[in-house]
Amino acid sequence: MKATQKDFLRGVPASFLGLRIFFFCGPDEAGASAAANRLVASLPDPSERVELAGAELKRDPARLGDEARSASLFGGARHIWVRAQGDEAHDALQFLIETAAAGAGEAAPVIVVASGASDKSRTAKLLEKRSDALVAMFHPPDLAAVTQAVRAMADAAGLRLGGDLAERIARAAGLDVRLAQSEIDKLALYCDADPTAPKAVTPADHAAIGAATEEDSLAPLVNAVLGGELARIGGEVRRMRELALNPLGVVLALERRAAQLAQIAAKLGPQGRIQALSPAEKLQLGIFFREERAITQQFERWMRPAGRAGGETRLDRLIARLAMLHRTLLANSQAAELLLAQELAEIGRFAAKR
């Protein structure tokens, strides 16, 4: 049977738990892995995990059947986790199915997370019409979908999360549901949460667990671009490539900073000064000590008029341009890194203008 990522937004449907083979594919590897982990957590008795690489199974297709039908070291249940590229697991799954039909015996559940594969791949075609198998394709999610998933994670952990904070966590995670789950796990531990007695979470709780750590690697790049520091942008783009930072995550970090500048403008007005804010007001606006200097400089730079006529500011143009860049990267994932580098240079040049 086939499923979509929407089927996994609020947990795992009970009808999936009796299946034996799961094939999670699509361009959103993070979403596929998160759904696979939720599936394993929902199994009646997942017990021991046996991890196999797709390349191993491609070399030795029979190994999957051997592992799936072997007893656990401690005599309990087990499940097989395969991380593959494309159709690497196809022959092994076909061999597993054929030997089962020949009477080889019941096998442990097999979960395959296949990067670079789709629901039109050979493996998907092999499984999609079987009553004991599931094929699910995961596309890059939008902010609303990840926010909904974050709230579902919080509910399961015993946390009451407001929509604004759920969205903030989704943005901070770069729309990566695995990172978002990690944030929820930390919040649950910090708040001593219990699903039987849910606890409300505040922005202060989120700040206390260091939820902005994802920014640590992105902040220098964001500050160089929005600060118009042209001499630094080339080095930051090179560092972005060396660290394999997600292009969409970089854009989201820029969007977060632009949104923060807009919030400050709404509080102060275009001619206001951040230095006039009280410490409590700065905390409310997310202006922390180590970033205050950079944010102040960027606020003054981007609140300048965009042109001689009209009331549009540079920030208005930046927000529109980032929204367009976001859509462009989603539509051109293969060239995302190059497109992003070009746009970062253009934004930096615009920011540097006097």
N, C-alpha and C positions, 0 to 999 in steps of 0.2 A: 504494500500500500504506500501511498504518498502522503506527505504532510508538509506544512510550511512553518516558517519560524513563528508565526502568530500562534500556532498550537502550543508553543513552549513558553509564551510570555508569562503565564501565571502558574507555571509548574508543568508536570507531565501528565497528560490524559491517562486515566487508568487503563484504557483499552490498549495502550502501547506496551504495558508491562508484561504481557504474556507473549510478546514476540521474541524471536531468537536472534535475528540479525538486524543491525541498525547501520544505515549508511548516511552520515551527515556530510554534506558537501556545500559548495557555493563559495563566492568570493569573501564572505565574512567568516574567516576562520575562527575568530574570537567567539562569535555567536554560536557557531557549530560546536566548539569545544565546551562552551558553557552549557549548552543544551545536553550534550553528552554527559557532562558531570552531573547535571540535575537528574538525568535518566538513571545513572548508576546509583545515586543517592536514594532514588525511589524504588529500586529493585527490592523485592521481599528479602533477599539474602545475597547481597553483592559479594561479600567476603573478600577473597584474595583477588587482586588484580594482576593479570599477566600482560605486560606491554610488549608489543611487537612492532617493528618498523615495516612499512610497506616494501622497502627495498629487500628486506630479508624474505618476505613472502613471495616476492617476484622471483627470487633465486630458488626458493624451495616452497612451492605451493602446498605441499602436503603438510608442512609444519603447522599450519593453522588448525587443521583437523586434529592433529596429534595433541596440540595444546588444549583445544576446546574439549576434547574427550578424556583428558588426563585428570586424575584426582588431585585435589589440592594437597600441598605438603602436609597440612594439618587435618586433612580429611573432610574439610568443609566445602562449601560452594566456591566457585570462582567465576570471573568474567574476563573476557579477552578484550584488550584495548589496542586498536591498531591505528597508528598515525601514518597516513599514506599521502603520496602525491599522485593526483590523477587516477589512473586505473591500475595502479601497482597491485592492489589487492584482488583484482578481478579473478585471476586464475585460481587463487587460493580459495575464494568464496565459492567459485564454481565447483572445485574439488570437494569442498565441505558439503555442499548441497548434494552432489552426486553420490558421495559415500554414505550420506544419511539415507538417501533413497535406496541404497543397496543394503541397508540394515546395519550400518556401523554403530548405531547407538545414539543416544541423546547427547547433544553438545552444549557447552556453556554458552551464555549470551555473548555475542560478538558485536562490539561497537567499533565502527570504522569512521574516523574523522579524516576526510580526504580533501586536502587543499588542491586547488586547481581543477577539481572535478565539478561536474554539473549534473542536473537531473536528466540530462540527455546523454550522459556518458555510458560506456558499455556496462560498467558496474551497476549503474542505476537501472538500465534496461533489464539486466539480469534479475534484479530484485523487486522492481516496482509492482509486478503483478502477483507476487507471492503472498500468501496469507500469513506467513510467519516472518515477514521482513518489512522493514520500513525505510523509505527514502525521504530525506528532508533536505531541502535546499535553503541556504541562508544568504540573504543579500545584505549589503551594508545598511544598518538600521538608521532611521532618522531620530532626531532628538526626542520626539514624543514617544516613540516605541521604547527607547532605552529608559526614559523617565518612568514609564509604566512598569517596565521590568524591575527598575530599582525599587519602586514602591512594593512590588510583589515580593522581592527579596527581603525588604524590611518587615513586611507582614509575617513572613515565615520565621524571621529571627526574633520576633517579639518587639518590634520597634514601630512606633507611630511616626510616620514621616510626612511632613507637609509637601505639597506639590512643588513649591519653590526650592526647598532643600533637595528634593529628589532630582529636580532638574539640574541643580548645581552639582550634585554628585555625578550625574550623567555627563555633564560637560567636562568636569574635572577628569573623568576617566577617558575622555576622548572617544566617547560612545563605545568603549570596549567593555562589554558586560562582565568580563572576567575581572578587570580592575574595579569595576563598580561593586562586584560581589565581595572583593577584598575589603573595600571601604565599609561595606555593611557589616562584614564580619568583625572588623576592628571596632565599629560603633557598638555592636552588640556586646562585645567584651568590655568596652569602656563603660557602657551604661548598665552592665550586669543585667542584660535583657533576658526575659523569660516569655516564651510564646503564650503561656497561660496567664500572664499578667503584663501585657504590653506597656512599654514605656515611651513617652514622648521624647523626641530628639530635637534639640535646638541647634541653631547655627554655631553657638559657642561650643557645643559638644563636638561638632564636626571639625571646628578649628583646633580643638584641643588634641585630637588624634593625629594632627599633621596631615589632613586630607589634601593639602595643596602640594604634597611632595612630587606629584607628577609635573608640577611647574618647574621644579628645580632644573631639569635639563632643557626646558623650553624658554624659561625666563630670559636668559642672555640673548637668545635670538629675537624674542618679542621686543625686548628693550632696544636692541640695535636697530631693528626695522622701524618701530614706531618712534624712536628717538631720532631718526634721521642720521644715524652714525654710519655713514657710507663706508668708512675705512674698516669697519668691523663686520659688515654684512657678509662679505665674501668668506671670511673665516668661519662665521657662524653657519653659513650654508654648507660649507665643507664639513663642519662638525656634525650637522644634521645628517649628512650622508653617512659619515663614519659610525654614528650611533644608530643608524637605520631608524630614525624617528619617523613615525607615521605622518605623511603629508597632511592628511585630514586632521590629525591631532594638532599639528602646528597651526592650521587655519582656525581650529576651535580655540586654541590659546590666544590667538590674535583677536578673535571675536569676543572672548571673555574680557580681554583688556579693553576693547572698544566699548563693550557694554558697561564696564565699570566706569570708564570716562564719561559715558552718557549719564550714568546714575549720579556721578559727582556734579555734572553740569546741571542736572535737575535740582540738586540740593543747593548749589551755590549760584547758579546763573552763569552765563558765558563770561562775565567779567569777575567772577568770584575768585577767591584765593584759598587754596587748600590749607595754607598756614593758619587761616582763621578758624579752622575746625577744631573742636575739642578732641581730646584723646578718645572719648567714647564715640563721637561722631565718626572719627577716622576708622575705628574698629568696625562700626556698623557698615561703613562703605568698603570694607576690605582693604584699607590702606594700612599695611603693617610696616614696621620700622625699616626693615631692610629694603623695602620697595618704595618707600615714600618719596625719596629723591627722584627716582626714575618716573614714577607716576605724576609727580608735580610737574616735571619738565615736559612730559608728554601731554598733560592736560593743557598747559599753556600753549604748546605748539599746535595741538589739534583743534583748539577752540578759536583759532584765528579764522577770519572770514575766508570762504573758499574763492570768492571773486569780488570784484569791485561793486557789483550790484546784488541786491537781494540779501536775505538774512541767513543764507546757507553757510554752515561752517565746514571746515575741512573734515571734521569728525562725521558729519552727515554723509559726505562723499565716501569716506573710508568704510563706514558701515555698509553702504550699498555695494561697494566694490568687493568687500569680503564676502558678502552674501553671494555675489556672482561667482567669485572664485570658488566658494564651497560647492556650488552646483557644477562648475566646470570640472573640478577634481572628481566628483562622483561619477560624472559622465565619461571621464577619460582616465581611468585608474592606471592604465599602463604607462601613460606619460605624466602621471601626477607629479613626480619629483621634479622633472624639468619645468613643467608649467608653474609649479610653486616657486622654484628658484627665480624664474623670470619675473613673477609678480612681486616677490619680496623685494627685488631690486627696484622695481617701479614704485612701490609704496615707500621705500626708503628714500628714493629721490624726491618724491612729492613731500615727504615729511621734512626733508632738509631745506626746502625752499624757505626763504625769508619773507 
